Amino acid sequence: MTVRRAKPADARGIAEVHTRTWQAAYRHAFPAEVLDNLDVEERVRGWLERIEADMAVWVAETEEGIVGFVAAGPSRTEDDLGELHAIYVLPEAWGSGAASGLMSAFKDWLADEGYTTAMLWVLADNPRARRFYEREGWRADGARVDTIRGVEVEETLYRLGLVGG
């Protein structure tokens, strides 16, 4: 498996991972009609725009193609913090090390950009993701209620301090 910076040609693979992972991971949190009607083409356009705008996006790739991605940038809500905007891995690649490789790319980006602290929001009712973040050194630090795709959900804030930061 290789982790590398995303290129515009990766937008479709990223959109497919994004859609399929949402459909698998969030069945308990979102109505079936919301998940079943996710539009890959809409996500292709969105990811292409982000990559072309030089958003920090990496993909995990095997011989079969893209199996995961991570997207990062400055925090959307707090000054001087980096933010993990998204990290998704296809269900069939869960446990393969893809997520850890993507997290490593994210942490390297944080250090390169001069951030000493990062944040992310995760569904509170997402124990698999929360266990992963905690293994990677993230600590829960707050909560909120948000509306995503018309559904009210609870989210947990996590923070990560870089070693030496």
C-alpha positions as CSV (number, residue, x, y, z in Angstrom):
1,M,0.0,0.0,0.0
2,T,1.1,3.5,-0.8
3,V,0.1,6.8,0.8
4,R,0.6,9.8,-1.5
5,R,-0.7,13.3,-2.1
6,A,-3.9,13.3,-4.1
7,K,-4.0,14.4,-7.8
8,P,-7.1,15.7,-9.7
9,A,-7.3,12.3,-11.4
10,D,-8.0,10.8,-7.9
11,A,-11.3,12.7,-7.4
12,R,-13.5,9.8,-8.6
13,G,-11.7,7.2,-6.4
14,I,-11.9,9.5,-3.4
15,A,-15.6,10.1,-4.0
16,E,-16.3,6.4,-4.3
17,V,-14.5,5.7,-1.0
18,H,-16.3,8.6,0.6
19,T,-19.7,7.4,-0.5
20,R,-19.2,3.7,0.1
21,T,-17.7,4.3,3.6
22,W,-20.6,6.6,4.6
23,Q,-23.1,3.9,3.5
24,A,-21.3,1.2,5.5
25,A,-20.3,3.1,8.6
26,Y,-23.3,5.3,9.2
27,R,-26.3,2.9,8.7
28,H,-27.1,3.2,12.4
29,A,-27.0,7.0,12.4
30,F,-28.7,8.1,9.2
31,P,-31.9,7.0,7.5
32,A,-31.4,4.5,4.6
33,E,-32.9,6.9,2.1
34,V,-30.2,9.5,3.0
35,L,-27.4,7.0,2.6
36,D,-28.8,5.2,-0.5
37,N,-29.2,8.5,-2.3
38,L,-25.7,9.8,-1.8
39,D,-24.5,11.1,-5.2
40,V,-21.0,10.0,-6.2
41,E,-20.9,12.5,-9.1
42,E,-21.6,15.3,-6.7
43,R,-18.7,14.2,-4.5
44,V,-16.4,13.8,-7.5
45,R,-17.0,17.5,-8.4
46,G,-16.5,18.5,-4.8
47,W,-13.2,16.6,-4.3
48,L,-11.9,17.8,-7.7
49,E,-12.5,21.4,-6.6
50,R,-10.8,20.8,-3.3
51,I,-7.7,19.1,-4.8
52,E,-7.4,21.7,-7.5
53,A,-7.6,24.4,-4.8
54,D,-4.6,22.7,-3.2
55,M,-6.4,21.3,-0.1
56,A,-4.2,18.9,1.7
57,V,-5.6,15.5,0.6
58,W,-3.8,12.1,0.6
59,V,-4.9,8.8,-0.7
60,A,-4.0,5.2,0.4
61,E,-3.7,3.1,-2.7
62,T,-3.2,-0.6,-3.4
63,E,-2.9,-2.4,-6.7
64,E,-6.8,-2.4,-6.8
65,G,-7.0,1.4,-6.5
66,I,-7.7,3.9,-3.9
67,V,-8.9,2.4,-0.6
68,G,-8.9,5.5,1.6
69,F,-8.2,9.2,1.9
70,V,-7.6,11.9,4.5
71,A,-8.2,15.6,4.0
72,A,-6.8,18.4,6.2
73,G,-6.6,22.1,6.5
74,P,-6.6,25.0,9.0
75,S,-9.3,24.7,11.6
76,R,-12.6,26.1,10.5
77,T,-13.5,27.3,14.0
78,E,-10.3,27.9,16.0
79,D,-7.2,30.0,15.2
80,D,-3.8,28.4,15.0
81,L,-5.0,24.8,14.9
82,G,-4.9,22.2,12.1
83,E,-8.1,20.2,11.4
84,L,-8.6,16.7,10.2
85,H,-11.6,17.3,7.9
86,A,-12.1,13.8,6.8
87,I,-10.6,10.3,6.9
88,Y,-12.3,7.4,5.3
89,V,-11.2,3.8,4.4
90,L,-13.3,1.3,2.5
91,P,-14.8,-1.3,4.8
92,E,-12.9,-4.1,3.1
93,A,-9.6,-2.3,4.0
94,W,-10.5,-1.7,7.7
95,G,-7.7,-3.1,9.8
96,S,-5.2,-3.1,6.8
97,G,-3.1,-0.2,8.1
98,A,-4.5,2.2,5.6
99,A,-6.0,4.5,8.2
100,S,-2.7,4.6,10.2
101,G,-0.8,5.4,7.1
102,L,-3.2,8.2,6.2
103,M,-3.0,9.5,9.8
104,S,0.8,9.5,9.6
105,A,0.6,11.7,6.5
106,F,-1.8,14.1,8.3
107,K,0.6,14.3,11.3
108,D,3.5,15.0,9.0
109,W,1.5,17.8,7.3
110,L,0.7,19.3,10.7
111,A,4.3,19.4,11.7
112,D,5.4,20.8,8.2
113,E,2.7,23.5,8.5
114,G,3.9,24.5,12.0
115,Y,0.8,23.3,13.9
116,T,1.3,22.0,17.4
117,T,-2.4,21.1,18.0
118,A,-5.1,19.6,15.8
119,M,-8.8,19.0,16.1
120,L,-11.5,16.9,14.5
121,W,-15.2,16.2,15.0
122,V,-16.6,12.7,14.9
123,L,-20.1,11.2,15.4
124,A,-20.4,10.5,19.1
125,D,-22.0,7.2,18.1
126,N,-19.1,6.0,16.1
127,P,-17.1,3.7,18.4
128,R,-14.8,2.2,15.7
129,A,-13.6,5.6,14.7
130,R,-13.3,6.9,18.2
131,R,-11.2,3.9,19.2
132,F,-8.9,4.5,16.2
133,Y,-8.5,8.2,17.1
134,E,-7.7,7.4,20.7
135,R,-5.1,4.8,19.7
136,E,-3.5,7.5,17.5
137,G,-3.2,9.8,20.5
138,W,-6.3,12.0,20.2
139,R,-8.3,13.0,23.3
140,A,-12.0,13.8,23.6
141,D,-12.5,17.5,24.5
142,G,-16.1,18.6,24.0
143,A,-19.3,17.9,22.2
144,R,-22.0,19.5,20.0
145,V,-25.2,18.8,18.2
146,D,-25.0,19.4,14.5
147,T,-27.4,18.8,11.5
148,I,-25.8,16.8,8.7
149,R,-27.8,16.0,5.6
150,G,-31.0,16.9,7.5
151,V,-30.3,14.7,10.5
152,E,-29.5,16.0,13.9
153,V,-26.5,14.1,15.3
154,E,-24.2,14.4,18.3
155,E,-20.5,14.9,17.6
156,T,-17.5,14.7,19.8
157,L,-14.5,17.0,19.5
158,Y,-11.1,15.5,19.6
159,R,-7.7,17.2,20.0
160,L,-4.2,16.1,19.2
161,G,-1.1,17.7,20.6
162,L,2.1,17.0,18.6
163,V,5.1,15.6,20.5
164,G,7.3,18.6,21.2
165,G,4.4,20.9,20.5
